[in-house]
Amino acid sequence: LKSGATIQEFNCIRKHLSKIKGGRLVENTKCHGIGLVMSDVEGDELSS
């Protein structure tokens, strides 16, 4: 972040460098689709 780039600019770069971001996770699997659900809140109810 010392470069002065915005978080949106960093996220764009990360997406292009990542092997899983930007839809690449599904492209690199043999399944038709995948759901990856994560929460940063302990005990968070994912159905809500």
mmCIF entry with sequence, helices, sheets and N, C-alpha, C, O atoms, coordinates in Angstrom:
data_MODEL
# 
_entry.id   MODEL 
# 
_entity.id                         1 
_entity.type                       polymer 
_entity.pdbx_number_of_molecules   1 
# 
_entity_poly.entity_id                      1 
_entity_poly.type                           'polypeptide(L)' 
_entity_poly.nstd_linkage                   no 
_entity_poly.nstd_monomer                   no 
_entity_poly.pdbx_seq_one_letter_code       LKSGATIQEFNCIRKHLSKIKGGRLVENTKCHGIGLVMSDVEGDELSS 
_entity_poly.pdbx_seq_one_letter_code_can   LKSGATIQEFNCIRKHLSKIKGGRLVENTKCHGIGLVMSDVEGDELSS 
_entity_poly.pdbx_strand_id                 A 
# 
loop_
_entity_poly_seq.entity_id 
_entity_poly_seq.num 
_entity_poly_seq.mon_id 
_entity_poly_seq.hetero 
1 1  LEU n 
1 2  LYS n 
1 3  SER n 
1 4  GLY n 
1 5  ALA n 
1 6  THR n 
1 7  ILE n 
1 8  GLN n 
1 9  GLU n 
1 10 PHE n 
1 11 ASN n 
1 12 CYS n 
1 13 ILE n 
1 14 ARG n 
1 15 LYS n 
1 16 HIS n 
1 17 LEU n 
1 18 SER n 
1 19 LYS n 
1 20 ILE n 
1 21 LYS n 
1 22 GLY n 
1 23 GLY n 
1 24 ARG n 
1 25 LEU n 
1 26 VAL n 
1 27 GLU n 
1 28 ASN n 
1 29 THR n 
1 30 LYS n 
1 31 CYS n 
1 32 HIS n 
1 33 GLY n 
1 34 ILE n 
1 35 GLY n 
1 36 LEU n 
1 37 VAL n 
1 38 MET n 
1 39 SER n 
1 40 ASP n 
1 41 VAL n 
1 42 GLU n 
1 43 GLY n 
1 44 ASP n 
1 45 GLU n 
1 46 LEU n 
1 47 SER n 
1 48 SER n 
# 
_struct_asym.id          A 
_struct_asym.entity_id   1 
# 
loop_
_struct_conf.conf_type_id 
_struct_conf.id 
_struct_conf.pdbx_PDB_helix_id 
_struct_conf.beg_label_comp_id 
_struct_conf.beg_label_asym_id 
_struct_conf.beg_label_seq_id 
_struct_conf.pdbx_beg_PDB_ins_code 
_struct_conf.end_label_comp_id 
_struct_conf.end_label_asym_id 
_struct_conf.end_label_seq_id 
_struct_conf.pdbx_end_PDB_ins_code 
_struct_conf.beg_auth_comp_id 
_struct_conf.beg_auth_asym_id 
_struct_conf.beg_auth_seq_id 
_struct_conf.end_auth_comp_id 
_struct_conf.end_auth_asym_id 
_struct_conf.end_auth_seq_id 
_struct_conf.pdbx_PDB_helix_class 
_struct_conf.details 
_struct_conf.pdbx_PDB_helix_length 
HELX_P HELX_P1 AA1 ILE A 7  ? LEU A 17 ? ILE A 7  LEU A 17 1 ? 11 
HELX_P HELX_P2 AA2 LYS A 21 ? GLY A 23 ? LYS A 21 GLY A 23 5 ? 3  
HELX_P HELX_P3 AA3 ARG A 24 ? GLU A 27 ? ARG A 24 GLU A 27 1 ? 4  
# 
_struct_conf_type.id          HELX_P 
_struct_conf_type.criteria    ? 
_struct_conf_type.reference   ? 
# 
loop_
_atom_site.group_PDB 
_atom_site.id 
_atom_site.type_symbol 
_atom_site.label_atom_id 
_atom_site.label_alt_id 
_atom_site.label_comp_id 
_atom_site.label_asym_id 
_atom_site.label_entity_id 
_atom_site.label_seq_id 
_atom_site.pdbx_PDB_ins_code 
_atom_site.Cartn_x 
_atom_site.Cartn_y 
_atom_site.Cartn_z 
_atom_site.occupancy 
_atom_site.B_iso_or_equiv 
_atom_site.pdbx_formal_charge 
_atom_site.auth_seq_id 
_atom_site.auth_comp_id 
_atom_site.auth_asym_id 
_atom_site.auth_atom_id 
_atom_site.pdbx_PDB_model_num 
ATOM 1   N N  . LEU A 1 1  ? 0.811   -1.203  0.000   1.00 0.00 ? 1  LEU A N  1 
ATOM 2   C CA . LEU A 1 1  ? 0.000   0.000   0.000   1.00 0.00 ? 1  LEU A CA 1 
ATOM 3   C C  . LEU A 1 1  ? 0.850   1.262   0.000   1.00 0.00 ? 1  LEU A C  1 
ATOM 4   O O  . LEU A 1 1  ? 0.336   2.364   -0.192  1.00 0.00 ? 1  LEU A O  1 
ATOM 5   N N  . LYS A 1 2  ? 2.129   1.102   0.212   1.00 0.00 ? 2  LYS A N  1 
ATOM 6   C CA . LYS A 1 2  ? 3.009   2.269   0.211   1.00 0.00 ? 2  LYS A CA 1 
ATOM 7   C C  . LYS A 1 2  ? 3.112   2.906   -1.167  1.00 0.00 ? 2  LYS A C  1 
ATOM 8   O O  . LYS A 1 2  ? 3.543   4.053   -1.283  1.00 0.00 ? 2  LYS A O  1 
ATOM 9   N N  . SER A 1 3  ? 2.726   2.188   -2.205  1.00 0.00 ? 3  SER A N  1 
ATOM 10  C CA . SER A 1 3  ? 2.837   2.716   -3.564  1.00 0.00 ? 3  SER A CA 1 
ATOM 11  C C  . SER A 1 3  ? 1.825   3.815   -3.847  1.00 0.00 ? 3  SER A C  1 
ATOM 12  O O  . SER A 1 3  ? 1.986   4.584   -4.794  1.00 0.00 ? 3  SER A O  1 
ATOM 13  N N  . GLY A 1 4  ? 0.784   3.889   -3.027  1.00 0.00 ? 4  GLY A N  1 
ATOM 14  C CA . GLY A 1 4  ? -0.256  4.889   -3.244  1.00 0.00 ? 4  GLY A CA 1 
ATOM 15  C C  . GLY A 1 4  ? -1.413  4.381   -4.085  1.00 0.00 ? 4  GLY A C  1 
ATOM 16  O O  . GLY A 1 4  ? -2.362  5.121   -4.343  1.00 0.00 ? 4  GLY A O  1 
ATOM 17  N N  . ALA A 1 5  ? -1.347  3.127   -4.516  1.00 0.00 ? 5  ALA A N  1 
ATOM 18  C CA . ALA A 1 5  ? -2.439  2.549   -5.299  1.00 0.00 ? 5  ALA A CA 1 
ATOM 19  C C  . ALA A 1 5  ? -3.661  2.363   -4.414  1.00 0.00 ? 5  ALA A C  1 
ATOM 20  O O  . ALA A 1 5  ? -3.536  2.156   -3.207  1.00 0.00 ? 5  ALA A O  1 
ATOM 21  N N  . THR A 1 6  ? -4.840  2.437   -5.017  1.00 0.00 ? 6  THR A N  1 
ATOM 22  C CA . THR A 1 6  ? -6.080  2.227   -4.271  1.00 0.00 ? 6  THR A CA 1 
ATOM 23  C C  . THR A 1 6  ? -6.292  0.735   -4.053  1.00 0.00 ? 6  THR A C  1 
ATOM 24  O O  . THR A 1 6  ? -5.658  -0.091  -4.710  1.00 0.00 ? 6  THR A O  1 
ATOM 25  N N  . ILE A 1 7  ? -7.178  0.394   -3.137  1.00 0.00 ? 7  ILE A N  1 
ATOM 26  C CA . ILE A 1 7  ? -7.495  -1.013  -2.886  1.00 0.00 ? 7  ILE A CA 1 
ATOM 27  C C  . ILE A 1 7  ? -8.102  -1.653  -4.136  1.00 0.00 ? 7  ILE A C  1 
ATOM 28  O O  . ILE A 1 7  ? -7.873  -2.832  -4.403  1.00 0.00 ? 7  ILE A O  1 
ATOM 29  N N  . GLN A 1 8  ? -8.874  -0.879  -4.899  1.00 0.00 ? 8  GLN A N  1 
ATOM 30  C CA . GLN A 1 8  ? -9.461  -1.397  -6.138  1.00 0.00 ? 8  GLN A CA 1 
ATOM 31  C C  . GLN A 1 8  ? -8.362  -1.741  -7.149  1.00 0.00 ? 8  GLN A C  1 
ATOM 32  O O  . GLN A 1 8  ? -8.451  -2.752  -7.845  1.00 0.00 ? 8  GLN A O  1 
ATOM 33  N N  . GLU A 1 9  ? -7.329  -0.900  -7.227  1.00 0.00 ? 9  GLU A N  1 
ATOM 34  C CA . GLU A 1 9  ? -6.213  -1.176  -8.131  1.00 0.00 ? 9  GLU A CA 1 
ATOM 35  C C  . GLU A 1 9  ? -5.439  -2.416  -7.687  1.00 0.00 ? 9  GLU A C  1 
ATOM 36  O O  . GLU A 1 9  ? -5.046  -3.237  -8.516  1.00 0.00 ? 9  GLU A O  1 
ATOM 37  N N  . PHE A 1 10 ? -5.223  -2.547  -6.377  1.00 0.00 ? 10 PHE A N  1 
ATOM 38  C CA . PHE A 1 10 ? -4.550  -3.739  -5.855  1.00 0.00 ? 10 PHE A CA 1 
ATOM 39  C C  . PHE A 1 10 ? -5.361  -4.995  -6.151  1.00 0.00 ? 10 PHE A C  1 
ATOM 40  O O  . PHE A 1 10 ? -4.803  -6.012  -6.562  1.00 0.00 ? 10 PHE A O  1 
ATOM 41  N N  . ASN A 1 11 ? -6.676  -4.929  -5.944  1.00 0.00 ? 11 ASN A N  1 
ATOM 42  C CA . ASN A 1 11 ? -7.523  -6.093  -6.194  1.00 0.00 ? 11 ASN A CA 1 
ATOM 43  C C  . ASN A 1 11 ? -7.508  -6.484  -7.667  1.00 0.00 ? 11 ASN A C  1 
ATOM 44  O O  . ASN A 1 11 ? -7.544  -7.671  -7.991  1.00 0.00 ? 11 ASN A O  1 
ATOM 45  N N  . CYS A 1 12 ? -7.456  -5.510  -8.553  1.00 0.00 ? 12 CYS A N  1 
ATOM 46  C CA . CYS A 1 12 ? -7.385  -5.787  -9.989  1.00 0.00 ? 12 CYS A CA 1 
ATOM 47  C C  . CYS A 1 12 ? -6.093  -6.528  -10.324 1.00 0.00 ? 12 CYS A C  1 
ATOM 48  O O  . CYS A 1 12 ? -6.110  -7.511  -11.064 1.00 0.00 ? 12 CYS A O  1 
ATOM 49  N N  . ILE A 1 13 ? -4.998  -6.064  -9.790  1.00 0.00 ? 13 ILE A N  1 
ATOM 50  C CA . ILE A 1 13 ? -3.703  -6.715  -10.028 1.00 0.00 ? 13 ILE A CA 1 
ATOM 51  C C  . ILE A 1 13 ? -3.698  -8.118  -9.436  1.00 0.00 ? 13 ILE A C  1 
ATOM 52  O O  . ILE A 1 13 ? -3.231  -9.060  -10.077 1.00 0.00 ? 13 ILE A O  1 
ATOM 53  N N  . ARG A 1 14 ? -4.221  -8.266  -8.207  1.00 0.00 ? 14 ARG A N  1 
ATOM 54  C CA . ARG A 1 14 ? -4.265  -9.577  -7.562  1.00 0.00 ? 14 ARG A CA 1 
ATOM 55  C C  . ARG A 1 14 ? -5.092  -10.557 -8.383  1.00 0.00 ? 14 ARG A C  1 
ATOM 56  O O  . ARG A 1 14 ? -4.733  -11.730 -8.497  1.00 0.00 ? 14 ARG A O  1 
ATOM 57  N N  . LYS A 1 15 ? -6.207  -10.080 -8.962  1.00 0.00 ? 15 LYS A N  1 
ATOM 58  C CA . LYS A 1 15 ? -7.061  -10.943 -9.778  1.00 0.00 ? 15 LYS A CA 1 
ATOM 59  C C  . LYS A 1 15 ? -6.297  -11.466 -10.991 1.00 0.00 ? 15 LYS A C  1 
ATOM 60  O O  . LYS A 1 15 ? -6.433  -12.636 -11.350 1.00 0.00 ? 15 LYS A O  1 
ATOM 61  N N  . HIS A 1 16 ? -5.503  -10.620 -11.618 1.00 0.00 ? 16 HIS A N  1 
ATOM 62  C CA . HIS A 1 16 ? -4.765  -11.028 -12.814 1.00 0.00 ? 16 HIS A CA 1 
ATOM 63  C C  . HIS A 1 16 ? -3.579  -11.935 -12.494 1.00 0.00 ? 16 HIS A C  1 
ATOM 64  O O  . HIS A 1 16 ? -3.150  -12.708 -13.351 1.00 0.00 ? 16 HIS A O  1 
ATOM 65  N N  . LEU A 1 17 ? -3.049  -11.857 -11.292 1.00 0.00 ? 17 LEU A N  1 
ATOM 66  C CA . LEU A 1 17 ? -1.909  -12.691 -10.907 1.00 0.00 ? 17 LEU A CA 1 
ATOM 67  C C  . LEU A 1 17 ? -2.322  -14.009 -10.261 1.00 0.00 ? 17 LEU A C  1 
ATOM 68  O O  . LEU A 1 17 ? -1.528  -14.948 -10.203 1.00 0.00 ? 17 LEU A O  1 
ATOM 69  N N  . SER A 1 18 ? -3.560  -14.082 -9.775  1.00 0.00 ? 18 SER A N  1 
ATOM 70  C CA . SER A 1 18 ? -4.025  -15.247 -9.028  1.00 0.00 ? 18 SER A CA 1 
ATOM 71  C C  . SER A 1 18 ? -4.402  -16.404 -9.952  1.00 0.00 ? 18 SER A C  1 
ATOM 72  O O  . SER A 1 18 ? -4.845  -16.201 -11.082 1.00 0.00 ? 18 SER A O  1 
ATOM 73  N N  . LYS A 1 19 ? -4.215  -17.615 -9.446  1.00 0.00 ? 19 LYS A N  1 
ATOM 74  C CA . LYS A 1 19 ? -4.636  -18.809 -10.181 1.00 0.00 ? 19 LYS A CA 1 
ATOM 75  C C  . LYS A 1 19 ? -6.079  -19.187 -9.861  1.00 0.00 ? 19 LYS A C  1 
ATOM 76  O O  . LYS A 1 19 ? -6.628  -20.090 -10.494 1.00 0.00 ? 19 LYS A O  1 
ATOM 77  N N  . ILE A 1 20 ? -6.715  -18.507 -8.880  1.00 0.00 ? 20 ILE A N  1 
ATOM 78  C CA . ILE A 1 20 ? -8.090  -18.858 -8.529  1.00 0.00 ? 20 ILE A CA 1 
ATOM 79  C C  . ILE A 1 20 ? -9.062  -17.688 -8.631  1.00 0.00 ? 20 ILE A C  1 
ATOM 80  O O  . ILE A 1 20 ? -10.263 -17.920 -8.767  1.00 0.00 ? 20 ILE A O  1 
ATOM 81  N N  . LYS A 1 21 ? -8.608  -16.473 -8.574  1.00 0.00 ? 21 LYS A N  1 
ATOM 82  C CA . LYS A 1 21 ? -9.511  -15.319 -8.638  1.00 0.00 ? 21 LYS A CA 1 
ATOM 83  C C  . LYS A 1 21 ? -9.996  -15.099 -10.065 1.00 0.00 ? 21 LYS A C  1 
ATOM 84  O O  . LYS A 1 21 ? -9.387  -15.580 -11.021 1.00 0.00 ? 21 LYS A O  1 
ATOM 85  N N  . GLY A 1 22 ? -11.086 -14.376 -10.198 1.00 0.00 ? 22 GLY A N  1 
ATOM 86  C CA . GLY A 1 22 ? -11.603 -14.038 -11.525 1.00 0.00 ? 22 GLY A CA 1 
ATOM 87  C C  . GLY A 1 22 ? -12.154 -15.222 -12.300 1.00 0.00 ? 22 GLY A C  1 
ATOM 88  O O  . GLY A 1 22 ? -12.121 -15.220 -13.531 1.00 0.00 ? 22 GLY A O  1 
ATOM 89  N N  . GLY A 1 23 ? -12.663 -16.238 -11.599 1.00 0.00 ? 23 GLY A N  1 
ATOM 90  C CA . GLY A 1 23 ? -13.254 -17.400 -12.258 1.00 0.00 ? 23 GLY A CA 1 
ATOM 91  C C  . GLY A 1 23 ? -12.276 -18.504 -12.606 1.00 0.00 ? 23 GLY A C  1 
ATOM 92  O O  . GLY A 1 23 ? -12.679 -19.526 -13.162 1.00 0.00 ? 23 GLY A O  1 
ATOM 93  N N  . ARG A 1 24 ? -11.008 -18.327 -12.294 1.00 0.00 ? 24 ARG A N  1 
ATOM 94  C CA . ARG A 1 24 ? -10.007 -19.331 -12.657 1.00 0.00 ? 24 ARG A CA 1 
ATOM 95  C C  . ARG A 1 24 ? -10.114 -20.601 -11.818 1.00 0.00 ? 24 ARG A C  1 
ATOM 96  O O  . ARG A 1 24 ? -9.679  -21.663 -12.264 1.00 0.00 ? 24 ARG A O  1 
ATOM 97  N N  . LEU A 1 25 ? -10.682 -20.519 -10.616 1.00 0.00 ? 25 LEU A N  1 
ATOM 98  C CA . LEU A 1 25 ? -10.827 -21.716 -9.785  1.00 0.00 ? 25 LEU A CA 1 
ATOM 99  C C  . LEU A 1 25 ? -11.688 -22.749 -10.498 1.00 0.00 ? 25 LEU A C  1 
ATOM 100 O O  . LEU A 1 25 ? -11.325 -23.924 -10.552 1.00 0.00 ? 25 LEU A O  1 
ATOM 101 N N  . VAL A 1 26 ? -12.822 -22.328 -11.046 1.00 0.00 ? 26 VAL A N  1 
ATOM 102 C CA . VAL A 1 26 ? -13.714 -23.253 -11.750 1.00 0.00 ? 26 VAL A CA 1 
ATOM 103 C C  . VAL A 1 26 ? -13.077 -23.722 -13.051 1.00 0.00 ? 26 VAL A C  1 
ATOM 104 O O  . VAL A 1 26 ? -13.226 -24.884 -13.427 1.00 0.00 ? 26 VAL A O  1 
ATOM 105 N N  . GLU A 1 27 ? -12.373 -22.838 -13.741 1.00 0.00 ? 27 GLU A N  1 
ATOM 106 C CA . GLU A 1 27 ? -11.715 -23.225 -14.991 1.00 0.00 ? 27 GLU A CA 1 
ATOM 107 C C  . GLU A 1 27 ? -10.686 -24.329 -14.771 1.00 0.00 ? 27 GLU A C  1 
ATOM 108 O O  . GLU A 1 27 ? -10.457 -25.141 -15.668 1.00 0.00 ? 27 GLU A O  1 
ATOM 109 N N  . ASN A 1 28 ? -10.068 -24.373 -13.604 1.00 0.00 ? 28 ASN A N  1 
ATOM 110 C CA . ASN A 1 28 ? -9.002  -25.331 -13.333 1.00 0.00 ? 28 ASN A CA 1 
ATOM 111 C C  . ASN A 1 28 ? -9.468  -26.567 -12.571 1.00 0.00 ? 28 ASN A C  1 
ATOM 112 O O  . ASN A 1 28 ? -8.640  -27.321 -12.059 1.00 0.00 ? 28 ASN A O  1 
ATOM 113 N N  . THR A 1 29 ? -10.766 -26.784 -12.488 1.00 0.00 ? 29 THR A N  1 
ATOM 114 C CA . THR A 1 29 ? -11.297 -27.990 -11.854 1.00 0.00 ? 29 THR A CA 1 
ATOM 115 C C  . THR A 1 29 ? -12.037 -28.816 -12.894 1.00 0.00 ? 29 THR A C  1 
ATOM 116 O O  . THR A 1 29 ? -12.392 -28.316 -13.962 1.00 0.00 ? 29 THR A O  1 
ATOM 117 N N  . LYS A 1 30 ? -12.265 -30.079 -12.575 1.00 0.00 ? 30 LYS A N  1 
ATOM 118 C CA . LYS A 1 30 ? -12.959 -30.958 -13.510 1.00 0.00 ? 30 LYS A CA 1 
ATOM 119 C C  . LYS A 1 30 ? -14.461 -30.971 -13.264 1.00 0.00 ? 30 LYS A C  1 
ATOM 120 O O  . LYS A 1 30 ? -15.187 -31.699 -13.941 1.00 0.00 ? 30 LYS A O  1 
ATOM 121 N N  . CYS A 1 31 ? -14.933 -30.191 -12.321 1.00 0.00 ? 31 CYS A N  1 
ATOM 122 C CA . CYS A 1 31 ? -16.363 -30.159 -12.038 1.00 0.00 ? 31 CYS A CA 1 
ATOM 123 C C  . CYS A 1 31 ? -17.023 -29.025 -12.833 1.00 0.00 ? 31 CYS A C  1 
ATOM 124 O O  . CYS A 1 31 ? -16.343 -28.181 -13.416 1.00 0.00 ? 31 CYS A O  1 
ATOM 125 N N  . HIS A 1 32 ? -18.342 -29.024 -12.842 1.00 0.00 ? 32 HIS A N  1 
ATOM 126 C CA . HIS A 1 32 ? -19.093 -28.006 -13.575 1.00 0.00 ? 32 HIS A CA 1 
ATOM 127 C C  . HIS A 1 32 ? -19.237 -26.713 -12.789 1.00 0.00 ? 32 HIS A C  1 
ATOM 128 O O  . HIS A 1 32 ? -19.457 -25.652 -13.375 1.00 0.00 ? 32 HIS A O  1 
ATOM 129 N N  . GLY A 1 33 ? -19.119 -26.787 -11.509 1.00 0.00 ? 33 GLY A N  1 
ATOM 130 C CA . GLY A 1 33 ? -19.256 -25.594 -10.680 1.00 0.00 ? 33 GLY A CA 1 
ATOM 131 C C  . GLY A 1 33 ? -18.793 -25.874 -9.270  1.00 0.00 ? 33 GLY A C  1 
ATOM 132 O O  . GLY A 1 33 ? -18.652 -27.028 -8.865  1.00 0.00 ? 33 GLY A O  1 
ATOM 133 N N  . ILE A 1 34 ? -18.563 -24.826 -8.538  1.00 0.00 ? 34 ILE A N  1 
ATOM 134 C CA . ILE A 1 34 ? -18.094 -24.968 -7.169  1.00 0.00 ? 34 ILE A CA 1 
ATOM 135 C C  . ILE A 1 34 ? -18.606 -23.778 -6.363  1.00 0.00 ? 34 ILE A C  1 
ATOM 136 O O  . ILE A 1 34 ? -18.674 -22.659 -6.871  1.00 0.00 ? 34 ILE A O  1 
ATOM 137 N N  . GLY A 1 35 ? -18.957 -24.023 -5.129  1.00 0.00 ? 35 GLY A N  1 
ATOM 138 C CA . GLY A 1 35 ? -19.371 -22.941 -4.239  1.00 0.00 ? 35 GLY A CA 1 
ATOM 139 C C  . GLY A 1 35 ? -18.410 -22.854 -3.075  1.00 0.00 ? 35 GLY A C  1 
ATOM 140 O O  . GLY A 1 35 ? -18.236 -23.823 -2.337  1.00 0.00 ? 35 GLY A O  1 
ATOM 141 N N  . LEU A 1 36 ? -17.796 -21.722 -2.908  1.00 0.00 ? 36 LEU A N  1 
ATOM 142 C CA . LEU A 1 36 ? -16.854 -21.502 -1.821  1.00 0.00 ? 36 LEU A CA 1 
ATOM 143 C C  . LEU A 1 36 ? -17.408 -20.373 -0.968  1.00 0.00 ? 36 LEU A C  1 
ATOM 144 O O  . LEU A 1 36 ? -17.418 -19.213 -1.381  1.00 0.00 ? 36 LEU A O  1 
ATOM 145 N N  . VAL A 1 37 ? -17.870 -20.723 0.229   1.00 0.00 ? 37 VAL A N  1 
ATOM 146 C CA . VAL A 1 37 ? -18.498 -19.748 1.111   1.00 0.00 ? 37 VAL A CA 1 
ATOM 147 C C  . VAL A 1 37 ? -17.631 -19.588 2.339   1.00 0.00 ? 37 VAL A C  1 
ATOM 148 O O  . VAL A 1 37 ? -17.302 -20.562 3.016   1.00 0.00 ? 37 VAL A O  1 
ATOM 149 N N  . MET A 1 38 ? -17.265 -18.355 2.620   1.00 0.00 ? 38 MET A N  1 
ATOM 150 C CA . MET A 1 38 ? -16.398 -18.080 3.767   1.00 0.00 ? 38 MET A CA 1 
ATOM 151 C C  . MET A 1 38 ? -16.952 -16.897 4.543   1.00 0.00 ? 38 MET A C  1 
ATOM 152 O O  . MET A 1 38 ? -17.601 -16.013 3.984   1.00 0.00 ? 38 MET A O  1 
ATOM 153 N N  . SER A 1 39 ? -16.685 -16.899 5.834   1.00 0.00 ? 39 SER A N  1 
ATOM 154 C CA . SER A 1 39 ? -17.062 -15.775 6.679   1.00 0.00 ? 39 SER A CA 1 
ATOM 155 C C  . SER A 1 39 ? -15.907 -15.463 7.609   1.00 0.00 ? 39 SER A C  1 
ATOM 156 O O  . SER A 1 39 ? -15.213 -16.367 8.074   1.00 0.00 ? 39 SER A O  1 
ATOM 157 N N  . ASP A 1 40 ? -15.705 -14.199 7.877   1.00 0.00 ? 40 ASP A N  1 
ATOM 158 C CA . ASP A 1 40 ? -14.650 -13.809 8.813   1.00 0.00 ? 40 ASP A CA 1 
ATOM 159 C C  . ASP A 1 40 ? -15.206 -13.572 10.211  1.00 0.00 ? 40 ASP A C  1 
ATOM 160 O O  . ASP A 1 40 ? -14.521 -13.022 11.074  1.00 0.00 ? 40 ASP A O  1 
ATOM 161 N N  . VAL A 1 41 ? -16.467 -13.996 10.433  1.00 0.00 ? 41 VAL A N  1 
ATOM 162 C CA . VAL A 1 41 ? -17.111 -13.840 11.731  1.00 0.00 ? 41 VAL A CA 1 
ATOM 163 C C  . VAL A 1 41 ? -17.301 -15.221 12.342  1.00 0.00 ? 41 VAL A C  1 
ATOM 164 O O  . VAL A 1 41 ? -18.020 -16.049 11.784  1.00 0.00 ? 41 VAL A O  1 
ATOM 165 N N  . GLU A 1 42 ? -16.663 -15.482 13.485  1.00 0.00 ? 42 GLU A N  1 
ATOM 166 C CA . GLU A 1 42 ? -16.780 -16.775 14.148  1.00 0.00 ? 42 GLU A CA 1 
ATOM 167 C C  . GLU A 1 42 ? -18.226 -17.032 14.548  1.00 0.00 ? 42 GLU A C  1 
ATOM 168 O O  . GLU A 1 42 ? -18.873 -16.170 15.143  1.00 0.00 ? 42 GLU A O  1 
ATOM 169 N N  . GLY A 1 43 ? -18.731 -18.218 14.220  1.00 0.00 ? 43 GLY A N  1 
ATOM 170 C CA . GLY A 1 43 ? -20.095 -18.591 14.563  1.00 0.00 ? 43 GLY A CA 1 
ATOM 171 C C  . GLY A 1 43 ? -21.144 -17.965 13.665  1.00 0.00 ? 43 GLY A C  1 
ATOM 172 O O  . GLY A 1 43 ? -22.335 -18.055 13.960  1.00 0.00 ? 43 GLY A O  1 
ATOM 173 N N  . ASP A 1 44 ? -20.732 -17.336 12.578  1.00 0.00 ? 44 ASP A N  1 
ATOM 174 C CA . ASP A 1 44 ? -21.650 -16.669 11.657  1.00 0.00 ? 44 ASP A CA 1 
ATOM 175 C C  . ASP A 1 44 ? -22.566 -17.693 11.002  1.00 0.00 ? 44 ASP A C  1 
ATOM 176 O O  . ASP A 1 44 ? -22.093 -18.733 10.544  1.00 0.00 ? 44 ASP A O  1 
ATOM 177 N N  . GLU A 1 45 ? -23.849 -17.425 10.950  1.00 0.00 ? 45 GLU A N  1 
ATOM 178 C CA . GLU A 1 45 ? -24.826 -18.298 10.318  1.00 0.00 ? 45 GLU A CA 1 
ATOM 179 C C  . GLU A 1 45 ? -24.810 -18.016 8.815   1.00 0.00 ? 45 GLU A C  1 
ATOM 180 O O  . GLU A 1 45 ? -25.239 -16.947 8.380   1.00 0.00 ? 45 GLU A O  1 
ATOM 181 N N  . LEU A 1 46 ? -24.323 -18.959 8.029   1.00 0.00 ? 46 LEU A N  1 
ATOM 182 C CA . LEU A 1 46 ? -24.162 -18.736 6.597   1.00 0.00 ? 46 LEU A CA 1 
ATOM 183 C C  . LEU A 1 46 ? -25.476 -18.708 5.834   1.00 0.00 ? 46 LEU A C  1 
ATOM 184 O O  . LEU A 1 46 ? -25.519 -18.216 4.706   1.00 0.00 ? 46 LEU A O  1 
ATOM 185 N N  . SER A 1 47 ? -26.542 -19.222 6.419   1.00 0.00 ? 47 SER A N  1 
ATOM 186 C CA . SER A 1 47 ? -27.821 -19.250 5.709   1.00 0.00 ? 47 SER A CA 1 
ATOM 187 C C  . SER A 1 47 ? -28.516 -17.895 5.699   1.00 0.00 ? 47 SER A C  1 
ATOM 188 O O  . SER A 1 47 ? -29.483 -17.705 4.962   1.00 0.00 ? 47 SER A O  1 
ATOM 189 N N  . SER A 1 48 ? -28.046 -16.967 6.492   1.00 0.00 ? 48 SER A N  1 
ATOM 190 C CA . SER A 1 48 ? -28.726 -15.658 6.537   1.00 0.00 ? 48 SER A CA 1 
ATOM 191 C C  . SER A 1 48 ? -28.183 -14.689 5.537   1.00 0.00 ? 48 SER A C  1 
ATOM 192 O O  . SER A 1 48 ? -28.653 -13.554 5.458   1.00 0.00 ? 48 SER A O  1 
# 
